[in-house]
Amino acid sequence: MSLIKKTLYLSLIILFISPSESFAEDLKKIGKFKDWEVLVVSETSGKMCFAQSIPVLQAPKNNKRDARLFVTFRPNEKIINEISATAGYEFNKNNTVLATSGNNKFKFDIKQQGFAWMTSNKKENIMVKVMKKGSRIMVTGYNEKGSQTIDHYSLLGFTKAYNSAKKACS
């Protein structure tokens, strides 16, 4: 995905996290499935549907952050299973952002404006399969000072949220 498209996507997500009145009209909550929810954003360029979750546990405990994990669909751009994460801070460029579930590890390749993305559709598809079977996934990141954070996400409701987001954008 081009840098411009990622920046537009990031802008939408940032607006979602702190929605304005005009944006809230274009954002529809489709449903809540245990620890995951599904939202649809309508834009002039088409729909964007995503399943998202917030951490059930964060480390360090005394550092509450607005972290989220997303799986996004943008049919007009032929994008499915786009996985992204934010830890609520700007990631350190020298350290890896890593998602771990069981023995499975997934590296996020792009870190920009507080978000991390993968560049491999193949790895994203594998991660979705792991998330459907798993019960928890951890995202480890490092802030600009080099301090590590770990966000634990429950995967309860992920499959239903994923299927609902996919259907909303099909």
N, C-alpha and C positions, 0 to 999 in steps of 0.2 A: 504494500500500500504506500502511496506517495506521502511525503511529509505534509503536504497541504491537506490531504484527506484525513491524516491522523490528527492534525491540529484542529480541523473542523470537528472531528469526532470528540476530541478532548474538550473542546469548548462546549459542546452539547452536554457532556457528562458533568463538567464543572457547573454549568447552569442548572443541571438537574439537582446537584448536591445543594445548591442554594437558589431555588427557582424564583424567577420573577413572575409577576402576574401574567404577562403576555406569553411567556414560555410555558407556564403551568397549563394554559389552555391547549397547547399542542402535545402535552405529555399525558398519557393515559395509563393508569395502573390496571393491568389485565387481571392479576390475581396474586395471591400469596399462597405459597406451598411450603408449609413448615418454616424452614429457615431461609427460604429463597422467595423472591418476588419477581414479577414480570412486568415490564413497562414497555410502552410503544411511544415513540416520538414521531410525529408527522411533520415532514419538511416539504418544501417545494420540490426537492430532488427525490422525494420518496419517503418510505417508512424506514425506521430503524427500530428493531425490537431487541430487547435484552433481558436476560435473567441476571439478577444480582443478589449478593448476600453481604452481610456485615460480619465481622469476626465474632465468634462466641467467646473467644479468649484472646487477650493481647499480652505480649511481653515486650518490654517491662510493664508491669501492672500500673505503675504510677504515671505512665505516659499515654493517656487516652488520646487516640487519633481517629480521624474520620477515614477509616480504611474500608475498601470494598473490592470484591472480586466480581468480574463481569464475563458473560459469554454473549456475544452480540451477533446479530444478523442484519445485513443491509442488502436486500435483494437487488436493488437497482445497480449496485456495484458488484453483484455476484459474490458477496462476502458472507460466509457462514462460519460458525464456530470460532469467531475472533475472540481470543481470550486476552483480557487485560486486567491489571490490578493497580490500585493506588493504596499507599500506606498512610496517606495524609501528610506527606512531606515530600520534598525533592530528594530523589534517590542519589546516592553517591555514584559517580561515574566509574569509579575504580573497583567497585564490588559488584558481585552478581546478585540478581534478584532470582530467587529459586522457589518453585512450588514443589512440595513433597507430599506424596500420599503413599503410605506403605513403602515399598522398595522403589517406587517410581519417582524420578526427579525430572523437573521441567525447567529449563532456563529461559528467562525472559531476555530477549536480545536488545530491545530498544528501551531506553529509559529517557523520558522527556517530560518536562513540566509536571512532575509528580506522578506520572503514570508509567507502567511498564507493559510491553507487548512482546509477543513471540513473532518471529518472521517466518516460521515454517508452518504451513497449513497441515502438513502431515503430523507434526508434533501436537498441534492444537487438536486434531481429530483423535489422536491417541489419548491426550489429556482428558477430553470429553468422555471417552470410554471409561477411563480410570475413575473419573468423578461419578459416573453413573453407578459404578460398582462399589465405590468406597463409602466410608462414613465420615471421613474428615480429611481436609487438605490444609497444609501449612504453607504460608508464603513468608519467606525470609528476605528481608531487605536491610539496607544500611543507609542511614541518613548522611547528610553532607559532612558531618563531623566524624563519620565512620562507626557510629554506634549501631549495633544490630537490633532489629525488631523482628518479632515473629507474630504473625496473625494466624490464628487457628479458625478455619471455616468449617462449619458443619455441612455435610452434604445431604442431610435429611431434606427431602423435597426437591432436590436438584433435578432428578429425571423428569418429574412432572413440570417443573418450571421451565426446563430446557425445551421439552416438547411443546409447551404452551407458547413460548417465545418463537420457536421455529414455525409453528402453525400460524401465529399472528402475522408473520412476514412471508408466508408462502402464497 
